[in-house]
C-alpha cells in the first residue's frame, strides 16, 4: 500500500508540472501565432506574395 501512495504522489506531481508548463506555453504560442500573422500581413502589403 505504501508503494501505491508513493507512486500516486509521484505521478500527481508529474501531471501537475506538465499542466503548469502547458498553461505557460499557451500564452507564448499565442504570441508566436500573432507575430506570424503580422508578418504575413506585412509581406502581403509589400506585394511579396
Backbone as JSON, one array per atom type, in Angstrom:
{
  "sequence": "XXXXXXXXXXXXXXXXXXXXXXXXXXXXXXXXXXXXXXXXXXXXXXXXX",
  "N": [[0.82, -1.19, 0.0], [2.0, 1.17, 0.66], [3.75, 1.57, -1.44], [1.93, 2.1, -3.46], [0.86, 4.63, -2.71], [3.15, 6.2, -2.85], [3.72, 6.02, -5.55], [1.4, 7.21, -6.6], [1.62, 9.84, -5.62], [3.98, 10.64, -6.87], [3.26, 10.45, -9.58], [1.14, 12.26, -9.64], [2.49, 14.65, -9.13], [4.04, 14.86, -11.46], [2.02, 15.17, -13.38], [0.93, 17.59, -12.53], [3.09, 19.35, -12.95], [3.37, 19.12, -15.74], [0.89, 20.14, -16.56], [1.09, 22.8, -15.61], [3.24, 23.74, -17.19], [2.09, 23.53, -19.75], [0.05, 25.44, -19.58], [1.56, 27.78, -19.27], [2.97, 27.73, -21.68], [0.99, 28.08, -23.53], [0.31, 30.83, -23.73], [2.63, 31.83, -24.83], [2.67, 30.51, -27.28], [0.43, 31.68, -28.43], [1.32, 34.33, -28.7], [3.36, 33.89, -30.57], [1.85, 32.96, -32.74], [0.39, 35.29, -33.3], [2.51, 36.98, -34.07], [3.4, 35.71, -36.4], [1.13, 35.98, -37.98], [1.06, 38.79, -38.2], [3.43, 39.19, -39.61], [2.79, 37.91, -42.0], [0.77, 39.61, -42.94], [2.29, 41.93, -43.31], [4.03, 41.1, -45.35], [2.23, 40.56, -47.43], [1.16, 43.13, -47.81], [3.35, 44.44, -48.85], [3.5, 43.35, -51.3], [4.73, 40.94, -51.68], [3.73, 38.39, -51.93]],
  "CA": [[0.0, 0.0, 0.0], [2.91, 2.31, 0.71], [4.24, 1.78, -2.81], [0.84, 2.71, -4.21], [0.79, 6.06, -2.38], [4.36, 6.85, -3.38], [3.54, 6.12, -7.0], [0.34, 8.19, -6.85], [2.17, 11.18, -5.37], [4.95, 10.94, -7.92], [2.51, 10.68, -10.83], [0.4, 13.51, -9.48], [3.44, 15.75, -9.28], [4.38, 14.95, -12.88], [0.85, 15.72, -14.07], [0.82, 19.0, -12.15], [4.15, 20.08, -13.64], [3.03, 19.15, -17.16], [-0.22, 21.08, -16.71], [1.63, 24.14, -15.42], [4.03, 24.1, -18.37], [1.18, 23.73, -20.87], [-0.62, 26.73, -19.41], [2.54, 28.83, -19.57], [3.34, 27.68, -23.08], [-0.15, 28.52, -24.34], [0.41, 32.27, -24.0], [3.76, 32.04, -25.75], [2.24, 30.06, -28.6], [-0.48, 32.69, -28.95], [2.17, 35.44, -29.13], [4.04, 33.46, -31.79], [0.82, 32.95, -33.78], [0.13, 36.69, -33.65], [3.68, 37.5, -34.79], [3.4, 35.12, -37.75], [0.03, 36.63, -38.7], [1.51, 40.15, -38.51], [4.44, 39.07, -40.65], [2.07, 37.58, -43.23], [0.11, 40.84, -43.39], [3.34, 42.84, -43.79], [4.52, 40.59, -46.63], [1.16, 40.76, -48.43], [1.05, 44.55, -48.08], [4.5, 44.85, -49.68], [3.38, 42.71, -52.6], [5.68, 39.82, -51.75], [3.07, 37.11, -52.25]],
  "C": [[0.87, 1.26, 0.0], [3.46, 2.63, -0.67], [3.19, 2.46, -3.66], [0.79, 4.21, -3.97], [2.0, 6.81, -2.93], [4.24, 7.03, -4.88], [2.49, 7.17, -7.36], [0.84, 9.61, -6.66], [3.13, 11.57, -6.46], [4.25, 11.23, -9.25], [1.73, 11.97, -10.77], [1.29, 14.72, -9.65], [3.8, 15.94, -10.74], [3.23, 15.56, -13.68], [0.71, 17.2, -13.76], [1.87, 19.84, -12.87], [3.83, 20.19, -15.13], [1.89, 20.14, -17.41], [0.24, 22.52, -16.59], [2.4, 24.6, -16.66], [3.14, 24.32, -19.59], [0.46, 25.06, -20.78], [0.33, 27.88, -19.73], [2.86, 28.88, -21.05], [2.23, 28.2, -23.98], [-0.04, 29.99, -24.68], [1.55, 32.56, -24.96], [3.41, 31.6, -27.16], [1.29, 31.06, -29.24], [0.3, 33.92, -29.44], [2.87, 35.1, -30.44], [3.06, 33.44, -32.96], [0.52, 34.37, -34.24], [1.28, 37.29, -34.44], [3.72, 36.97, -36.22], [2.3, 35.76, -38.59], [0.42, 38.06, -39.1], [2.53, 40.15, -39.63], [3.78, 38.77, -42.0], [1.4, 38.82, -43.8], [1.14, 41.8, -43.96], [3.86, 42.39, -45.15], [3.5, 40.83, -47.73], [1.06, 42.24, -48.8], [2.21, 45.08, -48.91], [4.45, 44.22, -51.06], [4.29, 41.53, -52.78], [5.03, 38.5, -52.14], [2.02, 37.36, -53.29]]
}
